[in-house]
Amino acid sequence: MRFEQQVALVTGAASGIGRALVQRFVTEGAAVVAVDIVEAPLKALVTELELQGAKVTACVANVASDNDVEAMLTTATSTYGRLDILCNNAGIMDLMTPAADVPLDLWERVLAINLNGPFLACRRAIPLFLEQGSGSIVNTASEAGLRGGSAGTAYTVSKHGVVGLTKSIAFHYGERGIRCNAVCPGSVATAIGAGSGTPHEAGLSRVMPFIQGSAPSRIAAPEEIAAAIAFLASKDAGYLNGAILPVDGGWFAA
Ligand SMILES: NC(=O)c1ccc[n+]([C@@H]2O[C@H](COP(=O)([O-])OP(=O)(O)OC[C@H]3O[C@@H](n4cnc5c(N)ncnc54)[C@H](O)[C@@H]3O)[C@@H](O)[C@H]2O)c1
């Protein structure tokens, strides 16, 4: 099993890609700290996995809060004694709103969760990894981190930021045993758009033809993204550092 004796922390663990990732890590032998801002589905997942004998701990936290981020990392070290893998996966959409129409509160919320969240967690995990002499970070960016036409401005900027964060950490810490990589999923069958509000009409009608014209017809299952994240997190990817991996059925190649 690839992750035996290893401890992984996954944010956005209650749903979609994060949920599939927790299941994947557990199946491959890791102890997991499963983090989400929403308590009930997180606790339900953890209870289900514990009944199967998994080592998994629920941690309710907001990745945009530095205090919560500190607490989630402390949960890993106080429960399992170490942390080997950090997966910054929690994220929200932005209603496809183009720059001039982005309300300030939407901009701040999207950037706080999608970009500050990964930064805050990396900032606190890197010293732990340096002390241990090793550590692997995998950030969930997006197709919107690679191009301008697949989401609104706030989401696009946040995911381009995640790509930059990934490369910067790889550059600064690679020689000291830390790898930092990112996946850029295309369209994935998750709850991410559900209940976030009415999409911006003009933004949506501009983006959709580009998505429909170039994206592969098949939508990914969350497990397919989780498999790629697990690969990047694992020693199988020991020589990958700073890699920005599209996991999009060929969308970015078009
Ligand atoms: N679904 C897609 O098509 C797609 C495509 C590209 C990238 N992504 C990225 O994949 C990641 C996972 O999204 P998903 O599609 O699985 O969506 P999802 O909505 O199914 O899961 C996201 C999880 O993040 C949690 N979350 C939201 N804000 C949080 C916060 N402040 N603190 C802690 N947890 C928080 C939610 O409660 C939810 O459980 C996101 O970063 C998203 O941007 C998704």
The ligand as an SDF file (V2000), in Angstrom:
LIG
                    3D

 44 48  0  0  0  0  0  0  0  0999 V2000
  -16.1370   20.1600   -9.9790 N   0  0  0  0  0  0  0  0  0  0  0  0
  -15.4330   20.6850  -10.9550 C   0  0  0  0  0  0  0  0  0  0  0  0
  -15.8400   20.6670  -12.1330 O   0  0  0  0  0  0  0  0  0  0  0  0
  -14.0720   21.2870  -10.6590 C   0  0  0  0  0  0  0  0  0  0  0  0
  -13.2660   21.6510  -11.7560 C   0  0  0  0  0  0  0  0  0  0  0  0
  -12.0240   22.2020  -11.5150 C   0  0  0  0  0  0  0  0  0  0  0  0
  -11.5840   22.3990  -10.2160 C   0  0  0  0  0  0  0  0  0  0  0  0
  -12.3790   22.0550   -9.1790 N   0  0  0  0  0  0  0  0  0  0  0  0
  -11.8720   22.2970   -7.8250 C   0  0  0  0  0  0  0  0  0  0  0  0
  -11.9340   21.1010   -7.0830 O   0  0  0  0  0  0  0  0  0  0  0  0
  -11.9770   21.4090   -5.6990 C   0  0  0  0  0  0  0  0  0  0  0  0
  -13.0470   20.5540   -5.0210 C   0  0  0  0  0  0  0  0  0  0  0  0
  -14.3000   20.9360   -5.5280 O   0  0  0  0  0  0  0  0  0  0  0  0
  -15.4990   19.9090   -5.8060 P   0  0  0  0  0  0  0  0  0  0  0  0
  -15.8150   20.0160   -7.2500 O   0  0  0  0  0  0  0  0  0  0  0  0
  -15.2040   18.5940   -5.2160 O   0  0  0  0  0  0  0  0  0  0  0  0
  -16.6660   20.6960   -5.0600 O   0  0  0  0  0  0  0  0  0  0  0  0
  -17.6220   20.3110   -3.8300 P   0  0  0  0  0  0  0  0  0  0  0  0
  -18.4770   21.5040   -3.6370 O   0  0  0  0  0  0  0  0  0  0  0  0
  -18.2620   18.9970   -4.1010 O   0  0  0  0  0  0  0  0  0  0  0  0
  -16.6090   20.1520   -2.6110 O   0  0  0  0  0  0  0  0  0  0  0  0
  -15.9440   21.2590   -2.0640 C   0  0  0  0  0  0  0  0  0  0  0  0
  -15.8920   21.1010   -0.5570 C   0  0  0  0  0  0  0  0  0  0  0  0
  -15.1490   22.2160   -0.0370 O   0  0  0  0  0  0  0  0  0  0  0  0
  -15.8040   22.6080    1.1730 C   0  0  0  0  0  0  0  0  0  0  0  0
  -15.4910   24.0010    1.4890 N   0  0  0  0  0  0  0  0  0  0  0  0
  -15.9670   25.1160    0.8770 C   0  0  0  0  0  0  0  0  0  0  0  0
  -15.5020   26.2080    1.4890 N   0  0  0  0  0  0  0  0  0  0  0  0
  -14.7230   25.7850    2.5150 C   0  0  0  0  0  0  0  0  0  0  0  0
  -13.9680   26.4510    3.5130 C   0  0  0  0  0  0  0  0  0  0  0  0
  -13.9480   27.7860    3.5930 N   0  0  0  0  0  0  0  0  0  0  0  0
  -13.2700   25.7060    4.4010 N   0  0  0  0  0  0  0  0  0  0  0  0
  -13.2910   24.3540    4.3410 C   0  0  0  0  0  0  0  0  0  0  0  0
  -14.0000   23.6650    3.4260 N   0  0  0  0  0  0  0  0  0  0  0  0
  -14.7070   24.3710    2.5200 C   0  0  0  0  0  0  0  0  0  0  0  0
  -17.2890   22.4180    0.8890 C   0  0  0  0  0  0  0  0  0  0  0  0
  -18.0470   22.3650    2.0830 O   0  0  0  0  0  0  0  0  0  0  0  0
  -17.2760   21.1090    0.0990 C   0  0  0  0  0  0  0  0  0  0  0  0
  -17.4240   19.9970    0.9570 O   0  0  0  0  0  0  0  0  0  0  0  0
  -12.2140   22.9170   -5.6120 C   0  0  0  0  0  0  0  0  0  0  0  0
  -11.0110   23.5680   -5.3040 O   0  0  0  0  0  0  0  0  0  0  0  0
  -12.6730   23.2890   -7.0100 C   0  0  0  0  0  0  0  0  0  0  0  0
  -12.3760   24.6180   -7.3340 O   0  0  0  0  0  0  0  0  0  0  0  0
  -13.6160   21.4910   -9.3630 C   0  0  0  0  0  0  0  0  0  0  0  0
  1  2  1  0
  2  3  2  0
  2  4  1  0
  4  5  1  0
  4 44  2  0
  5  6  2  0
  6  7  1  0
  7  8  2  0
  8  9  1  0
  8 44  1  0
  9 10  1  0
  9 42  1  0
 10 11  1  0
 11 12  1  0
 11 40  1  0
 12 13  1  0
 13 14  1  0
 14 15  2  0
 14 16  1  0
 14 17  1  0
 17 18  1  0
 18 19  2  0
 18 20  1  0
 18 21  1  0
 21 22  1  0
 22 23  1  0
 23 24  1  0
 23 38  1  0
 24 25  1  0
 25 26  1  0
 25 36  1  0
 26 27  1  0
 26 35  1  0
 27 28  2  0
 28 29  1  0
 29 30  1  0
 29 35  2  0
 30 31  1  0
 30 32  2  0
 32 33  1  0
 33 34  2  0
 34 35  1  0
 36 37  1  0
 36 38  1  0
 38 39  1  0
 40 41  1  0
 40 42  1  0
 42 43  1  0
M  CHG  2   8   1  16  -1
M  END
$$$$
